[in-house]
Amino acid sequence: MAKTIGKRGLHSLIGKRITLFCLNYFYTGKLTAVLDDCVLLTDKPQIVYETGAFSQPAWSDAQTLPNDSLYVMKSAIESFGVMK
């Protein structure tokens, strides 16, 4: 039987501002919930249209969405992490 060592993956990042690299766009925001089929970003979630250099402290073009929550389907997520 496998031994579970703490929370991993998306669950380990709840409460942190993360970036989701998805099929068409990148999204960034505070990861608030990981549900069965989607995740919830809050705290002024943004869609990133242009990253610029990853060594820069901010995205070149990130637009804050008009509401304070965004659900992203987990099936669209290619990778994720704490970025900027």
C-alpha positions in Angstrom: 0.0 0.0 0.0 1.4 3.4 -1.0 2.0 5.9 1.7 0.7 9.4 1.2 3.1 12.2 2.3 1.2 15.5 2.7 -0.7 17.3 -0.1 0.8 17.3 -3.6 0.1 18.8 -6.9 -2.5 21.5 -7.1 -3.7 20.8 -3.6 -0.3 21.8 -2.2 -0.7 25.3 -3.8 -4.1 26.3 -2.4 -3.8 29.8 -1.0 -0.9 30.8 -3.3 -0.9 32.9 -6.4 -0.2 30.5 -9.3 -0.1 30.4 -13.0 -1.9 27.8 -15.1 -0.5 27.0 -18.5 -3.5 25.9 -20.5 -4.3 24.7 -24.0 -5.0 28.2 -25.3 -4.2 30.8 -22.6 -2.3 31.2 -19.4 -4.3 32.2 -16.3 -3.0 33.5 -13.0 -4.6 34.1 -9.6 -4.9 32.9 -6.1 -5.8 29.2 -6.1 -8.8 28.9 -3.8 -10.2 25.5 -4.6 -9.4 22.3 -6.4 -12.7 20.6 -7.4 -13.3 17.3 -9.3 -13.3 18.8 -12.8 -12.1 22.4 -12.3 -10.0 24.8 -10.2 -11.0 28.2 -8.8 -8.8 31.2 -9.1 -9.6 34.4 -7.1 -8.0 37.6 -5.9 -8.1 39.5 -9.2 -7.5 36.6 -11.6 -5.9 37.5 -14.9 -5.6 36.1 -18.4 -2.0 36.4 -19.7 -1.9 37.4 -23.4 1.8 38.0 -23.6 4.4 36.7 -21.1 7.5 38.7 -22.1 10.7 37.3 -20.7 10.2 34.8 -17.8 13.1 36.6 -16.0 11.0 39.8 -15.7 9.0 40.4 -12.5 5.7 40.9 -14.3 3.9 39.6 -17.4 4.0 41.9 -20.5 0.3 41.8 -21.0 -1.9 40.3 -18.3 -5.5 41.5 -18.2 -7.5 41.5 -14.9 -10.8 39.9 -15.4 -14.0 41.9 -14.5 -15.1 39.5 -11.7 -13.2 38.2 -8.7 -13.4 34.5 -9.6 -12.5 32.3 -12.5 -13.1 28.6 -12.9 -10.6 26.7 -15.1 -11.3 23.2 -16.3 -8.6 20.8 -15.1 -8.7 19.0 -18.5 -7.3 22.2 -20.1 -4.3 22.6 -17.8 -1.0 21.5 -19.2 1.2 22.7 -16.4 1.1 24.9 -13.3 3.2 26.6 -10.6 4.1 29.7 -8.7 5.6 32.0 -11.3 5.3 35.7 -10.7 
